[in-house]
């Protein structure tokens, strides 16, 4: 392949990809659902082949890109017009925390583990599961979070006559995950398993195996989420 042909292929690929991306709109970038991700990978692969693969003629490469884009636009139309089609192409949002309780079935369905969800919460500046009222895993993979009313940002008028809770620990700290005690974290908090057993007893929990997740919050209280929540 000559230098002239390389330049021509790259120029055609760049211009065509730019035009087609403009036609498809901003949704491909701003709302990266599973379908949009698949579409973007397909278009990128075809464009790369058009630019450097001599086994693919320019004509066929252009046709492939245009047809792929048409299919993408067609699926976007289905997505806009049909709720069923939208469920097929983008999927449903999943409630992973409801009324402050972790929905384990939703986590399993979305293949999301508790540590990954906690990391996503921290990205939303939520450092304790005990602060969460609702959390929804959107079809785009983003986590939407509604914190409990008592944890929402307060105005000056809200604080009049109200003393904030005492902060004992700098961050909420995991002490039980999936029925297993995190002994290292308990030790770091200068607590022990006897304290934890007493807190479980107060919550009418007979065994640590019955706990899906637990953390010591900043005020020293224990947030608990039992296994197998049914909703």
N, C-alpha and C positions, 0 to 999 in steps of 0.2 A: 504494500500500500504506500503510495507516494505521499510526500509531505502535503501536497496540494489537496489530495483526497482526505487526509486526516483533518486538515483545517476545515474543509467543506463539511465533513461529517459532524465535527464538533460544533461548528456554527449552526448547522441545521438542527442538531439535537438541542442546543441551548435555546435557540429561538422558539422551536416547537414546544419544548418543555415549559418555557415561560408563558407562551400563549395559552397552552392547555391548562396550566395551573391557574391562570387568571380566569379562564372559563369555568373551571370547577369551583372557584370561589375560596373563601377563607376557611370554610369548614374543615377542609382537609388538614389544616394546620392547627386551628384553634380547638377543634373537638376531635381528638385522635381516638376514635372508637376502633374496635377490632376491624371493621370493614374498611375504614379510612386507612388504617395501618397497612392492611393487605393491599389496598389500591395503590398507596404510595410506594410500597416496595416493588409492585409489578411495574409501575410506570418508570421508576428509577432503574430497574433491571433492563427494561426494553431500551431506555435512553442510552444506558451504558453500552449495550450491544450495538446500537445504531452508531455510536461514536467510534468504536474501535474494532468491531467484529467484521472482518471482510467477508465472512460467509453469509452475512445478512446484508442484502442490498438496501440501498437508501430508500428505494420505493417501498419495499416490504416493511422496513423499519418504521417508516412514516405511517403506513397503513395500520401496523400493529398498535402504534401509539394512539392513533385516532380512534380505532375500534375500542381499545381498552378504556379510553376516556369516555366514549359514548356509553359503554357498559356502566361506568362509574356514575355518569349523569343519570342514566336510567334507574339505577339502584337508589340514587338520591331522590328521584321522583317518587319511587315506591315508598321510600322512607317518609316523605312528606305527606303522601296521600293515604297511606294505610298503616294503622296501628299494628296490625299483625306483621306487616312487612318490616316495620320499625323494630319489632321485637326480634325478628329473624336476623336483621342486618346489624343491629347495635346491642341487642340484649336488654335486660331489665336492670334497673338499679336494685341493689340489695341492702336491706337494713341489717347492719352488723351489730349495732347497739340500740336497744329499745328500752325506754324508761330506765336508763342507767344499767341495763343488764346486757352482757355480751351474748349474741345469738350464735352459738357454736355451729349450728347447721348452716347458717349463712356463710360463716368463715370457711367451712369445709367446701361448700359449693363454689365459692370464689377462689379456693386454694390460697387463702390468705391466713398466715399464722399470726398469733397474738403479738409476737415481737415486731412483725412488719406493720401491723395496725398501730401499735404504739409509736413506731417511728413516723407513720403518716400523721398521727395526732400531734406529735411534737412539731411537725412542719406547720401545723395550724396553731402553734403556740399553746397547745393543750398538753400539759405534762403529767396529768393524772387521769386514769380511766374513771375515777370517782367523780370527776367534774363533768362527765359527758352524759347528756340526757338522751340524745339521738345521734347516731352516726350512720351515714348512708354511703355505700360504695357505688359511685356512679358508673355508667357504662363506659365512660372514658377512662376509668381507672382512678379517678380522683376521689378523695374522701371528703364529703360534706359533713360538717360537725355542728351540732347545736348543743352548747354547754348548758348546764343547769342554771336556772334563773339566779340562784344564790351565788353562782360563780361568774356571772356576767359582769362586765365592767360597770362600776358604780359611778354615779355623778356625785357632785358635792352635796346635793340635797339628799341623796340616798344615804350618805354617810353621817348626816347630822344626828347625833345622839347614838350612833352605832359604833361599837368597838370592834375592830377587825379581829379575826381569829389569831391566836398566838401561833407563830411559826416555830416549830421545834426542829424540823429537818428542812434542808434547802430544797429538796426535790422529793416527789412521790417515788417510792422505791418498791420494786417487785419483791415479794417474799414467797409467793406460791405461783407456780405456772403449770397448768395441766396436771394438777394433783401432786406436784413435787415441790418440796420446800427448798428455797434458795438459801442455804445455810450461810453462804458467804455474805449475802446482803443483810441477813438478820444480825450477823456478827458486827458488820460495819455500823449498824444502827444502835449498837450496844444493847440489843434485845436478845432474848433466848427463845428456845422452842416451847418452854413452859408458858411464857407470855402468850405465844401464838396459840397454844392449845387452849388457854383460858379464853382468849378472844373468840376462838371457834365455838367453844362451849356456850358463850354468851349469845352467839348467833344461832344456837341450836343445831350446830353442825358436828356430827359425831366423829367424822374422819376427814383427814386432809385430802383423801382421795375423792371426796365429794365436792371439792373446790376446783373450779376451772382456773380462776385467777384471783390473786389477792395482792394488795399493795398497802404499805404504810404511807399515809398521806402526810403532808407537811405539818398538819396540826397534831400528828401522833395517832389519829384514828385509823382504823383498818377498813379499807374498802374490800368487799367480798363479792365474787360472782360465782354462783353455784354451777355445777355441771348440768348439762342437758336441760337448759331453759326451754320451755314449751310455749310458743306464741302462735 
